[in-house]
Amino acid sequence: MTNPPTKTRPAVNYSKVLPEISRVLLSTLDYDHLFRIAVESLRFALGYLHVALFEVDSQTQKIFLRAQSGDALAPLSESFLADEAHPLLGAVLRTLKPRVSIVDEDNRPSALLHSRGTEIILPVMVAKKVGALLFLAAPPGLVPTQTEMEALETLADQLGTAISNARSHWSLRSHDRALSALLRANKELLNVTDRDEILHRYASYLFEAIPDSRIALVELAGPSAPRRDRAEMARVRRFFSPETLRRKPSEEEMIPVSELKELQEATETRRLVVTTLLSSRVLPRQVAEEVHAAESSPYLVAPLAPQEKVLVWGVVHRLGLNAHFAEHEIDLAEALTNLVSLWLRIALLFEELKEVNQELAKSNELKTNLMSILSHDVKSPLNGIFGFAELLKDVNLPDPALAPATDIIMGNVRRIVNIIDDTMDVARIEGGEMTLKTESLDLRELIDDQVRSHRHQIEIRKDTDPALPQALADRLRVNEILENLVSNAIKYTRPGNFLAITARPEGDGKHIHITVEDRGMGIFEQDLPRLFTRYFRIRNDQTQSIEGTGLGLYIVKLLVEAHGGNVWVESTYGEGSRFHFTLPVAPT
């Protein structure tokens, strides 16, 4: 700093001027207007040749001339780095202390003034950071006194408070606009499940949030070939204005992910980042910008991670030589990115669900074809074999030893037909193809039918309440339930024992409780939870010779639950089992 001469400025009544300037500054909430009114007020109230306000970008540390009053400054670039363009500005930015410099012929090339004079530069602190630099120019030979410097520092503090207030006001307005934009975006995406459409809308939201920009969507495309040594590729779509976004398709290129260095930090942190770059593979510089190729410019990179891995990146490059991203723009871009990531996750789930449904449709088609084959191509010939076996049984065979073979044939055919019938029943029930034809049923009649049809196999004792209400059920399906339970009990009951079927109304008056009890071998406790599952059969030495498909009790469970009832079992190994189920009472 050059030592100031003894000549001083004319006295200013700061006790009157300072309160008035402070009142004007603090009452101005419009951010852009504040800078203009500040330089005008300071110049005319304090009598300086020139007053300028430079805004400091915290992202790039570049300085922007926001407003000036007077014509004493030399021509300036729209933006510049303080140390490179003006050492005094750089010194104030580093030290956070005011500086005064006398400009003469020797140091004029590095000064802001285009002629001799005095430069005064003060830091304007906003939220404990340098938000702006206040520049004042006095005529040659006039330097501020200590009192004047103290007054100017007070004005700089007041200006910092005014800028902070204006930013807060702008932030509140921006918050309202951001909330409105988010609500609108959420409403628009509510019924969108197509991934490309969601990303297309995301790009349009970024254009609205950050005007005068170029945008690219980088989407992970996977390896370029099945070989493991091939690079993971990214599909890069570039949009240079909202109009190009509306015109589809965009400029598109496939690039190895490893070459997109600008994505690295956002990918690792999974957070939106602003980075400064000399060049970008995602959004290369335009021809007009090549003139300033040595200058770095800011890029906003937003990662969209709808799953554990980042799948899409939104990249924004602000146009213009003094381009930078305002805090409210960054906040809105981040909120939009989080919102779109959520809807992108939902879209991916819909895609997965669609694929599952397609596979299910194929599976159902195969199942239908299989059922058709079982019903016609397999079952029909089996019925024919069974019929011929019956005919052979009724004729005199030349070799009497062949007679037992007909019984074996008929038994095996009957077993295969039962497997086919059970399998088809399960398929129909699980596929929702079974329709219950409910009616008021007298369960005592169905129990009597079971007693009569099995009287040659085993004694069945019945115990039914004389006042048993009628059940609301499908006659054919209830008969199937009873037949499965009784047949199952007969298979596992030792000769000479009996079965018991009881039917009682439940205490709630809404259900009928039916029990089929045997004196068979019983069931181990560890097998009880799996008894009503598909294809489960008890495997031990005593059951090896007992035939079955493992579907009978599973069908019982499906049919009972289809009626709105419950089924369960109680058993003690070596003593027997009690199978219970309930059916709804028919309305009176």
Salt bridges, closest charged atoms under 4 A:
GLU20 OE2 - ARG23 NH2 2.54
ASP32 OD1 - ARG66 NH2 2.36
GLU55 OE1 - ARG66 NH1 2.38
GLU55 OE2 - ARG167 NH2 3.61
ASP83 OD1 - ARG94 NH1 2.41
GLU105 OE1 - ARG108 NH2 3.63
GLU119 OE1 - HIS86 NE2 3.36
GLU148 OE2 - ARG9 NE 3.63
GLU188 OE2 - ARG184 NH1 3.27
ASP196 OD1 - ARG235 NH1 3.81
GLU197 OE2 - ARG201 NE 2.92
GLU197 OE1 - LYS248 NZ 3.68
GLU208 OE1 - ARG184 NH2 2.40
GLU219 OE2 - ARG195 NE 3.89
GLU219 OE1 - ARG235 NH1 3.47
GLU219 OE1 - ARG237 NH2 3.36
ASP229 OD2 - ARG227 NH2 2.25
GLU232 OE2 - LYS309 NZ 2.85
GLU243 OE2 - ARG246 NH1 3.49
GLU251 OE2 - ARG238 NH1 3.13
GLU252 OE2 - ARG235 NE 3.21
GLU253 OE1 - ARG238 NH2 2.86
GLU253 OE2 - ARG281 NH2 3.46
GLU259 OE1 - ARG281 NH1 2.35
GLU289 OE1 - ARG214 NH2 3.60
GLU289 OE2 - HIS317 NE2 3.99
GLU295 OE1 - LYS62 NZ 3.76
GLU295 OE2 - HIS292 ND1 3.72
GLU329 OE1 - ARG318 NH1 2.76
GLU334 OE2 - ARG271 NE 3.42
GLU351 OE1 - ARG195 NH2 3.55
GLU359 OE2 - LYS362 NZ 3.96
ASP407 OD1 - LYS393 NZ 3.00
ASP421 OD1 - LYS379 NZ 2.57
ASP425 OD1 - ARG428 NH2 2.74
GLU430 OE2 - ARG534 NH2 2.69
GLU439 OE2 - ARG475 NE 3.96
ASP442 OD1 - ARG444 NE 3.18
GLU445 OE1 - ARG475 NH1 3.96
ASP448 OD1 - LYS462 NZ 2.33
ASP449 OD1 - ARG452 NH2 2.34
GLU459 OE2 - ARG461 NE 2.98
ASP463 OD2 - ARG504 NH2 2.87
GLU480 OE1 - ARG477 NH1 2.93
GLU483 OE1 - HIS454 NE2 3.17
GLU506 OE1 - HIS513 ND1 3.64
ASP508 OD2 - HIS511 ND1 3.23
GLU517 OE2 - ARG519 NH1 3.04
ASP527 OD1 - ARG530 NH2 3.24
GLU547 OE2 - ARG415 NE 3.91
GLU561 OE2 - LYS557 NZ 3.13
GLU570 OE1 - ARG578 NE 3.37
GLU570 OE1 - HIS580 NE2 2.86
